[in-house]
């Protein structure tokens, strides 16, 4: 591999849930859902140094997260165990996404670890292989591995790529962390939403069934949604709320309250992680260039 690939920054982008409906609950306790994922051109970055002693080392601490629980470490160890490689890695995480924000930071970090180490260790696993491994780490990991904006069903792992408008988003970060476990265990959570179609979504059905529970439990999230106004939406089950704008110029007119934590980012149908790997190698994990544009439903705003 080239030195540039070994020393480069690997992106782990944020995602937004543009809709989230809870359609049922399985006997094992997992909730079935429908959602739409779109990536942002903003997120964490990871750096990897290949080791020849099989050790997986965390070079940066993540406050409040034990080494054995950090998803980058778990992903690296899982890939190492399944592949049987005798290589290891030192992993440096430049953490920019908030914990508990609903932006998929941990899942994205895990996916980037799988994709990057598959390349750096020269394992040759396919996209399907990596997505299956990712599902063992979390329901959101496969969409980050596959790298396409998607309509998702099941527990979030049944993915259909979609082509969506790519607006600009203000993402506001309230000063709190939302517990997904608490949200999904709340007796007030809607668990029987009627399934909809992709066409319903593009016609304006963008409800998030978690909003009422999150607003009730977390006043700072509720305040952020009130401030953003009519167009405010909650991403996933997390704390972050967002509003979309057709152009960067329109978005930059918005004046955020003093002391408000927020960032402006562009929506992306193709993950920056895909571009990172393809720019350097011209291939995706399948070993050949993927055709991203054929047979993908396309929707206009």
C-alpha positions in Angstrom: 0.0 0.0 0.0 1.1 3.6 -0.5 2.4 5.7 2.4 -0.4 8.2 1.5 -3.1 5.6 2.3 -1.3 4.4 5.5 -1.1 8.0 6.9 -4.2 9.6 5.5 -7.3 10.8 7.4 -10.2 8.4 6.9 -13.6 10.2 7.2 -16.4 8.9 9.4 -19.3 11.1 8.3 -22.4 12.0 10.3 -25.8 10.9 9.1 -29.3 12.4 9.5 -32.5 10.4 9.8 -34.9 12.3 7.4 -37.8 10.3 8.7 -38.3 7.6 11.4 -41.3 5.4 12.0 -41.5 2.7 14.6 -43.7 0.0 13.0 -43.5 -2.8 15.6 -41.5 -4.7 18.2 -39.9 -8.1 17.7 -40.0 -10.9 20.3 -36.3 -10.3 21.0 -37.1 -6.7 22.0 -35.7 -4.9 18.9 -38.0 -2.5 17.2 -38.8 -2.6 13.5 -38.7 0.7 11.8 -38.7 2.6 8.6 -36.2 5.5 8.1 -34.2 7.4 5.5 -30.5 7.9 6.0 -28.5 10.7 4.3 -24.9 11.5 5.0 -23.3 14.9 5.8 -19.9 16.3 4.7 -19.0 16.7 8.3 -17.9 14.1 10.8 -15.1 12.4 12.7 -11.7 11.4 11.2 -9.6 8.3 11.9 -5.9 7.5 11.4 -4.5 4.0 11.3 -1.0 2.7 11.7 -0.6 -1.0 10.8 1.3 -3.0 13.4 2.9 -6.4 12.9 2.4 -7.6 16.5 -1.4 -8.2 16.3 -2.0 -5.5 18.9 -5.1 -3.2 18.6 -4.2 0.0 20.3 -6.3 3.1 21.0 -4.1 6.1 20.6 -6.7 8.6 21.8 -9.0 8.4 24.8 -12.7 8.9 24.4 -14.0 10.4 27.7 -16.5 8.1 29.4 -16.0 5.2 27.0 -13.8 2.3 28.1 -11.3 0.9 25.6 -13.1 -2.4 25.3 -16.4 -0.7 24.6 -15.2 1.8 22.0 -16.7 0.8 18.6 -13.4 1.4 16.7 -11.6 -1.1 18.9 -14.5 -3.6 18.8 -14.6 -3.3 15.0 -10.9 -3.8 14.6 -10.9 -6.8 16.9 -13.8 -8.4 15.1 -12.3 -8.0 11.7 -9.0 -9.3 13.0 -10.6 -12.4 14.5 -12.8 -13.2 11.5 -9.9 -12.7 9.0 -7.3 -14.5 11.0 -4.7 -11.8 10.2 -1.6 -11.5 12.3 -1.5 -7.7 11.8 -2.7 -5.1 14.3 -3.3 -1.4 14.3 -2.9 1.8 16.2 -6.1 3.8 15.9 -6.3 7.6 16.4 -9.7 9.1 16.5 -10.3 12.8 15.9 -13.7 13.0 17.5 -15.9 15.9 16.2 -19.4 14.4 16.5 -21.2 14.6 19.9 -22.0 11.5 21.8 -25.7 10.7 22.0 -26.5 13.2 19.3 -28.2 10.9 16.9 -25.7 11.6 14.2 -24.3 8.0 14.1 -20.8 8.9 15.2 -19.9 5.6 16.9 -21.5 3.5 14.1 -19.7 5.6 11.5 -16.4 5.2 13.3 -16.9 1.4 13.4 -17.7 1.3 9.6 -14.7 3.4 8.7 -12.5 1.1 10.8 -13.8 -2.0 9.0 -13.4 -0.4 5.5 -10.0 1.1 6.2 -8.4 -1.9 7.9 -9.9 -4.2 5.2 -7.8 -2.2 2.8 -4.7 -1.6 4.9 -4.5 -5.2 6.0 -5.2 -6.3 2.4 -7.9 -8.7 3.4 -10.1 -8.6 0.4 -13.5 -8.7 2.1 -16.4 -7.6 0.0 -18.9 -4.8 0.8 -21.5 -7.5 1.8 -18.9 -9.2 4.1 -18.1 -5.9 5.9 -21.8 -4.9 6.2 -22.6 -8.3 7.8 -19.7 -7.8 10.3 -20.9 -4.2 10.9 -24.4 -5.5 11.8 -22.8 -7.4 14.7 -21.7 -4.0 16.1 -24.9 -2.0 15.6 -27.9 -1.7 13.3 -26.7 1.6 11.8 -23.2 0.3 10.9 -24.1 -1.3 7.5 -25.4 1.9 6.0 -22.1 3.6 6.7 -20.2 0.6 5.3 -22.3 0.7 2.1 -22.0 4.4 1.8 -25.2 5.3 0.0 -28.2 7.4 1.2 -30.8 4.7 1.8 -34.4 3.9 2.6 -34.1 1.5 5.6 -36.4 -1.1 7.1 -36.1 -4.1 9.5 -34.1 -2.8 12.4 -32.4 -0.4 10.0 -30.3 -3.0 8.2 -32.5 -3.7 5.1 -31.3 -0.9 2.8 -32.5 0.4 -0.5 -30.2 3.1 -2.0 -32.0 6.3 -3.0 -31.0 9.5 -4.8 -32.3 12.5 -2.9 -31.8 16.3 -3.1 -28.6 17.4 -1.3 -29.6 20.5 0.7 -27.6 22.4 3.3 -28.4 21.7 7.0 -28.0 23.6 10.1 -27.5 21.0 12.8 -28.0 22.3 16.4 -26.3 20.4 19.3 -28.2 20.8 22.6 -26.1 20.5 25.7 -27.3 16.9 26.6 -26.9 13.3 25.5 -30.0 11.3 24.7 -30.1 7.6 25.6 -31.5 5.5 22.8 -32.2 2.7 25.3 -34.4 5.1 27.4 -36.3 6.4 24.4 -37.1 2.9 23.1 -38.1 1.7 26.5 -40.5 4.6 27.2 -44.1 3.5 27.4 -45.2 6.6 25.6 -43.2 5.7 22.4 -45.4 5.0 19.4 -44.7 1.4 18.3 -47.4 0.7 15.8 -47.0 3.3 13.0 -48.5 2.2 9.7 -45.7 1.5 7.2 -45.4 4.0 4.3 -43.7 3.9 0.9 -40.8 5.9 -0.4 -43.2 7.9 -2.5 -45.1 8.9 0.7 -41.8 10.1 2.2 -40.9 12.2 -0.8 -44.5 13.6 -0.8 -43.8 15.1 2.7 -44.3 12.2 5.2 -41.2 12.9 7.4 -42.5 12.2 10.9 -40.1 11.0 13.6 -42.0 8.9 16.1 -39.4 9.6 18.8 -39.9 13.3 18.9 -42.6 13.4 21.6 -40.6 11.2 23.9 -37.4 13.0 23.4 -38.9 16.4 23.8 -40.6 15.3 27.0 -37.5 13.8 28.5 -35.0 16.4 27.4 -36.1 20.0 27.7 -32.9 21.3 26.0 -33.9 19.4 22.8 -37.3 20.8 23.0 -35.9 24.3 23.3 -33.7 23.8 20.3 -36.6 22.6 18.2 -38.7 25.5 19.3 -35.9 27.9 18.3 -35.4 26.4 14.9 -39.2 26.7 14.3 -41.5 25.0 11.9 -38.9 23.2 9.8 -37.1 21.7 12.8 -36.6 17.9 12.8 -35.0 15.4 15.2 -32.4 13.0 13.8 -32.8 9.4 15.0 -33.3 9.1 18.7 -30.5 11.6 19.5 -30.3 15.1 20.8 -29.4 16.9 17.6 -32.0 18.8 15.7 -31.7 20.2 12.2 -33.4 22.3 9.5 -32.7 22.2 5.7 -32.0 25.0 3.3 -31.8 24.8 -0.5 -28.5 26.8 -0.7 -25.6 27.7 1.5 -26.4 31.4 1.0 -29.9 30.9 2.5 -28.5 28.9 5.4 -25.9 31.4 6.3 -28.5 34.1 6.7 -29.7 32.3 9.9 -28.4 33.8 13.1 -27.9 31.3 15.8 -28.4 32.2 19.5 -25.4 33.3 21.4 -23.5 30.2 22.9 -25.4 27.8 20.6 -23.4 24.8 19.4 -24.2 24.1 15.8 -22.6 23.4 12.4 -23.5 23.9 8.8 -23.1 20.9 6.5 -24.1 19.7 3.0 -26.2 16.6 2.6 -24.5 13.9 0.7 -26.0 10.8 -1.1 -22.6 9.2 -1.3 -20.5 9.0 1.8 -17.2 10.8 1.9 -15.7 7.5 3.0 -16.5 6.1 -0.5 -14.8 9.0 -2.1 -11.8 8.6 0.1 -11.2 5.0 -0.9 -12.1 5.5 -4.6 -9.9 8.5 -5.0 -6.9 6.5 -3.9 -7.6 3.1 -5.3 -10.5 3.4 -7.9 -12.2 0.5 -6.2 -14.7 -0.3 -3.4 -14.3 -3.5 -1.2 -15.8 -5.7 -3.9 -12.5 -5.4 -5.8 -14.1 -3.5 -8.7 -15.5 0.0 -9.1 -19.2 0.2 -8.0 -21.9 1.6 -10.2 -23.6 4.0 -7.8 -26.0 5.6 -10.2 -27.9 2.7 -12.0 -31.1 1.2 -10.6 -31.3 3.8 -7.8 -34.7 5.4 -7.3 -34.3 9.2 -7.9 -36.4 11.8 -6.2 -36.5 15.5 -6.8 -37.4 18.2 -4.3 
